[in-house]
Amino acid sequence: MSEGASSTAAAAPKKAGGSVGGTLAPLAKYKLVFLGDQSVGKTSIITRFMYDNFDRHYQATIGIDFLSKTMYLEDRTVRLQLWDTAGQERFRSLIPSYIRDSSVAVVVYDVTNRASFLNTSKWVEDVRAERGNDVVICLVGNKTDLGNDKRQVSTEEGEEKASKDGLLFMECSAKAGYNVKSLFRKLATSLPGKQSKQEHTV
């Protein structure tokens, strides 16, 4: 499996390479919304996946950012629409509208910040309130590169919470690039059979 070139919301819709009855089939689009407290690394994970780089200068996301990328799976080609949300409390009122038609919710915490892990419960609750069980939720522990001496949340604790709440789970390091591609591969292969009901533009 490989990934296609990136684009922003302004890009024209693309068609899948396969044909159905001699005509190009529309490319299936799936909305992935990234949630979590401020500075846990949501933007960095997306940036690592999209461009394979890491910006050492932290800049808080203001409101919502949108990027998309094509992924070629063994049995289909999909377009992942990545919605990067702000973690600050003042933007909380915006979040439900972006969760509403999502296919996947990625709830991120910082493994060196226990409060951000505890707060994942409220983010998961927000997703369930809008989407019920009609969504894939993945719990992601970021910043594993900082080492075990700085860890405040063990891998086992993250796995236990994910298992209890019925979530996918993975740890990664956006800075080191560890497990980021594997994360998106897991998300892409877990996508439900239907795509997003509507497509926002920004």
HELIX and SHEET records of a PDB file:
HELIX    1   1 LYS A   42  TYR A   51  1                                  10    
HELIX    2   2 GLU A   89  LEU A   94  5                                   6    
HELIX    3   3 ILE A   95  ILE A   99  1                                   5    
HELIX    4   4 ARG A  114  LEU A  118  1                                   5    
HELIX    5   5 THR A  120  ARG A  131  1                                  12    
HELIX    6   6 THR A  144  LEU A  146  5                                   3    
HELIX    7   7 ASN A  148  LYS A  150  5                                   3    
HELIX    8   8 THR A  155  ASP A  165  1                                  11    
HELIX    9   9 VAL A  180  THR A  189  1                                  10    
SHEET    1   A 7 SER A   2  SER A   7  0                                        
SHEET    2   A 7 ILE A  64  TYR A  72 -1                                        
SHEET    3   A 7 THR A  77  THR A  85 -1                                        
SHEET    4   A 7 ALA A  28  GLY A  36  1                                        
SHEET    5   A 7 VAL A 104  ASP A 110  1                                        
SHEET    6   A 7 VAL A 136  ASN A 142  1                                        
SHEET    7   A 7 LEU A 168  GLU A 171  1                                        
SHEET    1   B 2 LYS A  15  VAL A  20  0                                        
SHEET    2   B 2 THR A  23  PRO A  26 -1                                        
END                                                                             
